[in-house]
Amino acid sequence: MKIDLRSDTVTRPTPGMLKAMMEARVGDDVYKEDPSVNELERRVTELFGTDEALFFPTGSMANQAAIKLHTQPGEQLICHEWAHVYNYEGGGVSFNSGVSCKLIGGAQGKISSIDVENAINPPDFYHSPLTSLVCVENTTNKGGGACYDFSELQKIKEVCNRHGLKYHMDGARLWNAIIQNNENPKQYGTLFDTISLCFSKGLGTPLGTVLTGTHTAMKNAMRVRKVLGGGMRQVGYMAAAGLFALDHHLDRLSEDHRRAKEISECLQKQSYVKKVEPTETNIVIFYLNDEKSEKQFMEDLESKEVRISSMGQGKLRIVTHLDYTEEQHQHFLKLLHTT
Ligand SMILES: *Cc1c(COP(=O)(O)O)cnc(C)c1O
């Protein structure tokens, strides 16, 4: 039995999703004439209570566009040292926007309002870059799928207001946080200038991220997307997958979370495991004991047709998803006992 737990991006469209895609009504989205894209954007603004939304091919492009919308070259943004925008978007922050990152620490990939405030450069001190943006990730990727306390996000917003900073959420897996904590998306919509939301992770579409936010923040979003090469034509086939996912794949994220928790508990019982990070959603991060080599462990799993990912510095990652079935789950739990 082949089991792929490297990422929640490895899923393939379900039969229902494929059918919705085949039947999609489409048009030229660069002219804003694709009814399916328009409907997906409308659904997102309705869910989050935001003014506008725009469909992007990838989460990286949506984040990069947001950073471009909020900054001028030479300025600085504040983010966690593990942030996707800093580590996994090819250096786009400097390439696309000419901006630097002030990195701050914090458990599980989360930053605190106090650390944010301390990281702001004094605006009249012309020697240092002007701080203009704060980016937070919810759930955190490298931080193990951790969710922010909403009250901390509010405190960071107060810091942004006091210092005139823009506030962006990399919400690639915000869906997971919303389902896990039974939250209302609107509370996020009113707090942030922009939020990016991936459809190709837990929701299981082949591609697509929606950037949503205020009129003011999104004013030049179409232009920036065009500059980045993200103006697409009959992309309603993909938006239809997103609409299907909102109706059928959102609530089931709790199953991914349950399975991740069970994997986490199982790993904690294994003598070869040194530490498992707290597991809140669909990501399990763990470390092996010194006696067990990472290479050997990965090879053992590969020989049993199981794939997980290594994030460096001894960090191993398992991500549950739509294509990880209950049958695979029970099989995998047994394997962990005998590996
Ligand atoms: C996956 C992910 C993204 C977007 O990645 P793409 O591969 O460009 O879609 C952005 N932020 C986080 C935290 C992610 O996990």
The ligand as a Tripos MOL2 file, in Angstrom:
@<TRIPOS>MOLECULE
LIG
   15    15     1     0     0
SMALL
NO_CHARGES

@<TRIPOS>ATOM
      1 C1          2.0800   25.9150    0.6040 C.3       1 LIG1
      2 C2          2.2620   27.2040    1.2830 C.ar      1 LIG1
      3 C3          2.2450   28.3980    0.5540 C.ar      1 LIG1
      4 C4          2.0480   28.4510   -0.9440 C.3       1 LIG1
      5 O1          2.8620   27.6190   -1.6420 O.3       1 LIG1
      6 P1          2.7020   27.3580   -3.2040 P.3       1 LIG1
      7 O2          3.4870   26.1310   -3.4080 O.co2     1 LIG1
      8 O3          3.2500   28.5270   -3.8970 O.co2     1 LIG1
      9 O4          1.2540   27.1880   -3.4820 O.co2     1 LIG1
     10 C5          2.3710   29.5750    1.2520 C.ar      1 LIG1
     11 N1          2.5120   29.5790    2.5800 N.ar      1 LIG1
     12 C6          2.5290   28.4670    3.3210 C.ar      1 LIG1
     13 C7          2.6720   28.5480    4.7970 C.3       1 LIG1
     14 C8          2.4130   27.2330    2.6950 C.ar      1 LIG1
     15 O5          2.4290   26.1130    3.4270 O.3       1 LIG1
@<TRIPOS>BOND
     1     1     2 1
     2     2     3 ar
     3     2    14 ar
     4     3     4 1
     5     3    10 ar
     6     4     5 1
     7     5     6 1
     8     6     7 2
     9     6     8 1
    10     6     9 1
    11    10    11 ar
    12    11    12 ar
    13    12    13 1
    14    12    14 ar
    15    14    15 1
@<TRIPOS>SUBSTRUCTURE
     1 LIG1         1 GROUP 0 **** ****
